[in-house]
Amino acid sequence: MRTMQALMGLPIIACSNGEELGRVVDGLFDGKMVEGLSIKQPKWFTHHMFLPISAILEAGQAAIMVADSSALQHVAEKHKQLYPICTSRRRFKGKPLLSNEGDILGLVEDVYFCVEMGTIIGYEVTDGWLVDLKEGRKIVKGEDLVISKERAILSL
């Protein structure tokens, strides 16, 4: 189990030749599963690429290992429909997370997920920095997630 924040900035390394293919910029998910990672390539004037979760061989502390450069895909229209976790105006991080009963659970700070499968395990939420210092952040687990422009609703 990993958090998206732990993967941010990690290099993507091809096992076939040791080449660095890019670095993790963000995770993209559909509300239930992390489908892949947004990758910034080290070359000038290149667009972000998409790395499907299924193409990851290992995700270590220092790098994410893939077989070769064919693991990266150009960003397709279907990838643009996914929700970014940490970056862009549509990001999930920072949205208020409500329960389906209408209670506020906190503001989303991070997503815990299984790197091998992409399955979301839970959401890290905050009630503000003062509460974080006193009590720490909470991990919330739930079933279905609905995301709107302003908030997210989680079935507990």
C-alpha positions as CSV (number, residue, x, y, z in Angstrom):
1,M,0.0,0.0,0.0
2,R,1.4,3.4,-1.0
3,T,0.2,7.0,-1.1
4,M,0.2,9.1,-4.2
5,Q,2.4,11.7,-2.4
6,A,5.1,9.0,-1.9
7,L,5.2,8.4,-5.7
8,M,5.4,12.0,-6.8
9,G,8.7,12.9,-8.4
10,L,9.9,9.3,-8.5
11,P,11.8,8.4,-11.7
12,I,10.4,5.8,-14.1
13,I,13.2,3.4,-15.0
14,A,13.3,0.9,-17.9
15,C,14.6,-2.5,-16.8
16,S,15.8,-3.3,-20.3
17,N,18.4,-0.6,-20.5
18,G,18.4,1.4,-17.3
19,E,17.1,4.6,-19.0
20,E,15.1,7.1,-17.1
21,L,11.8,7.6,-19.0
22,G,10.4,10.4,-16.9
23,R,9.1,11.3,-13.5
24,V,5.8,10.9,-11.8
25,V,3.7,14.1,-11.9
26,D,0.4,12.8,-10.7
27,G,-2.0,9.8,-10.4
28,L,-5.1,9.5,-12.4
29,F,-8.2,7.6,-11.1
30,D,-11.8,7.0,-11.9
31,G,-13.2,7.2,-8.4
32,K,-12.7,3.5,-7.6
33,M,-9.2,2.6,-9.0
34,V,-6.0,4.4,-9.8
35,E,-5.8,3.7,-13.5
36,G,-2.3,5.1,-14.1
37,L,0.3,7.8,-13.6
38,S,0.9,11.0,-15.4
39,I,4.6,11.1,-16.4
40,K,6.7,14.1,-17.4
41,Q,9.5,13.1,-19.8
42,P,13.0,14.5,-19.3
43,K,13.1,15.8,-22.9
44,W,12.4,19.4,-24.0
45,F,9.0,20.2,-25.6
46,T,7.4,16.8,-24.8
47,H,3.9,16.3,-23.6
48,H,3.0,14.3,-20.5
49,M,2.7,10.5,-21.0
50,F,0.4,8.0,-19.3
51,L,1.8,4.9,-17.5
52,P,-0.9,2.3,-16.8
53,I,-0.8,0.7,-13.4
54,S,-0.6,-2.7,-15.2
55,A,2.8,-1.7,-16.8
56,I,4.5,-1.2,-13.4
57,L,6.8,-4.1,-12.5
58,E,7.9,-2.7,-9.1
59,A,7.4,0.5,-7.2
60,G,10.3,1.0,-4.8
61,Q,11.3,3.8,-2.5
62,A,13.6,5.4,-5.1
63,A,12.1,4.5,-8.5
64,I,9.3,2.9,-10.4
65,M,10.5,0.0,-12.6
66,V,8.9,-0.8,-16.0
67,A,10.0,-3.3,-18.7
68,D,10.9,-0.7,-21.4
69,S,9.8,2.5,-23.0
70,S,6.8,0.9,-24.6
71,A,5.1,0.9,-21.2
72,L,4.5,4.7,-21.7
73,Q,1.4,5.7,-23.7
74,H,0.4,9.0,-25.2
75,V,-2.4,10.6,-23.3
76,A,-5.6,9.6,-25.0
77,E,-9.1,11.1,-24.6
78,K,-10.1,8.3,-22.2
79,H,-7.2,9.4,-19.9
80,K,-8.4,13.0,-19.9
81,Q,-11.7,11.8,-18.4
82,L,-9.9,10.5,-15.3
83,Y,-9.5,12.6,-12.2
84,P,-6.0,13.9,-11.3
85,I,-5.2,13.4,-7.6
86,C,-2.8,16.2,-6.9
87,T,-2.4,18.6,-9.8
88,S,-4.6,20.7,-12.1
89,R,-7.8,22.5,-11.5
90,R,-9.8,19.3,-11.4
91,R,-7.6,17.7,-8.7
92,F,-9.1,15.5,-6.0
93,K,-6.8,16.8,-3.3
94,G,-8.3,19.6,-1.3
95,K,-11.9,18.7,-2.0
96,P,-14.3,18.4,1.0
97,L,-15.1,14.7,1.5
98,L,-18.7,14.1,2.7
99,S,-20.3,10.9,3.9
100,N,-23.4,9.8,2.2
101,E,-25.2,10.7,5.4
102,G,-24.2,14.4,4.9
103,D,-21.4,14.6,7.5
104,I,-18.1,16.3,6.6
105,L,-15.2,13.8,6.9
106,G,-12.5,16.4,6.2
107,L,-10.5,17.7,3.2
108,V,-8.8,15.2,1.1
109,E,-5.0,15.2,1.4
110,D,-3.9,11.9,-0.2
111,V,-5.0,8.6,-1.6
112,Y,-3.8,5.2,-0.3
113,F,-3.8,2.5,-3.0
114,C,-2.3,-0.8,-3.9
115,V,0.3,-0.2,-6.6
116,E,0.1,-3.7,-8.1
117,M,-3.7,-3.5,-8.7
118,G,-4.6,0.2,-8.5
119,T,-7.2,-0.5,-5.9
120,I,-7.9,2.4,-3.6
121,I,-7.7,1.4,0.0
122,G,-8.6,4.7,1.7
123,Y,-8.4,8.4,1.7
124,E,-6.3,10.6,4.0
125,V,-8.3,13.6,5.2
126,T,-7.5,16.6,7.3
127,D,-9.5,18.8,9.6
128,G,-7.0,21.6,9.5
129,W,-3.3,22.0,10.5
130,L,-4.0,22.5,14.2
131,V,-6.0,19.3,14.5
132,D,-3.3,17.5,12.4
133,L,-0.7,18.6,14.9
134,K,-2.8,17.5,17.9
135,E,-4.4,14.3,16.6
136,G,-2.9,13.5,13.2
137,R,-4.7,13.0,10.0
138,K,-7.5,10.4,9.6
139,I,-7.7,7.6,7.1
140,V,-11.2,7.0,5.8
141,K,-12.3,3.9,4.0
142,G,-15.5,3.6,2.0
143,E,-17.2,1.8,-0.9
144,D,-18.4,4.2,-3.6
145,L,-17.0,7.6,-4.3
146,V,-18.9,10.3,-6.3
147,I,-16.8,13.3,-7.3
148,S,-18.3,16.7,-8.4
149,K,-16.6,19.9,-9.2
150,E,-16.9,21.2,-5.6
151,R,-16.8,18.1,-3.4
152,A,-16.7,14.3,-3.1
153,I,-19.2,12.0,-1.4
154,L,-18.1,8.6,0.0
155,S,-20.4,5.8,0.9
156,L,-19.1,4.4,4.3
